[in-house]
Amino acid sequence: MRAIIPVAGVGSRLKPHTHTIPKVLLNVGGKPMLGHILDKLIASGIDKATFIYGYLGDMVMKYVQTQYPALEADFVEQASLEGLGHAIYLAAPTFDDDELFIILGDTVFDVDLEAVFSRKCSSLGVKTVEDPSRFGVALLHPDNKIKQLIEKPKEPVSNLALVGLYYIKNPPLLAECLNKLVKEDIRTRGEYQLTDALQMMIDKGEPMTVFSVDGWYDCGKPETLLATNQYLLTTGNNHYEIPGVVVMSPVFVAKSAVLTNCVIGPYTTIGENVKLSDSIIRNSIIGDNAEIEKTMLENSIIGNNSVIKGAFKRLNSGDSTEIEFY
């Protein structure tokens, strides 16, 4: 089976971190988010993958080739971002007779993929949401087959949101429908939408169902990146004893990190070669090679090679004192 993984997004909501590193390579729970995805796919039997790259794509290619050398990887450039349908259209020359699993590169998920891959027809991952207007949604027949897919509906016609997991049994038909989208310039909201191509498949008689995705974690914003970090640390074996350091699990600490006289956690990821001293860090991600001294951080994301130095204060204040530090 082949995975199709779009990774061309700029990650504008995660700036300034994505000025120098692609969004899918940001550290979450101890490794780049793309690493969590690939580990899950490989464990489920996928041995081929196509990556649609763009911004800082050379870094993505280097990461995949060095960290996953056994994966048969193809790379396709998306020079202009014209929608998810456009990205998958560009990857179509790498399709073969094998089934496809399309997964967005900034989505960490917890799904029994073996159960999904055992299905006899194409199936799309969905999650019940309160505000479906931000998603593509699925309308179902009584037998659970998909009747219609609607991209970001203005009216609440369904609360079954598509969450970026697509199992495709008929790649040639998908390629045919994507080609029709682009050749006839069929756009929704100004872009070529994958949901439109999937709807064409349904209209041509391709059976398509849904599967429930309860564990779905979007890494597109700072707050969701930190929430995903919490989830990954909670589900992993991330408990440590470090001399001279108070550790409130769960945390992840890279082996090369040096910690002195600190309190870390809960929900804290410490990257490679970090130097951390006289500090309190919780619910935060500290990037590789960062140096932090005499600092208290919470709900923070610190980029690679950052240097942060603070100063603790000693106070002797009388009654009814009001003090503000800036």
PyMOL commands that set and color helices and strands:
alter all, ss='L'
color gray80, all
select helices_A, chain A and resi 12-14+17-19+23-25+33-43+57-67+84-94+113-117+132-134+171-183+194-203+222-235
alter helices_A, ss='H'
color red, helices_A
select strands_A, chain A and resi 2-6+27-28+31-32+48-53+72-77+100-103+107-110+122-128+136-140+146-151+160-168+208-212+215-218+245-247+251-253+258-260+262-264+268-270+275-277+280-282+284-286+291-293+296-298+301-302+307-309
alter strands_A, ss='S'
color yellow, strands_A
deselect
rebuild
show_as cartoon
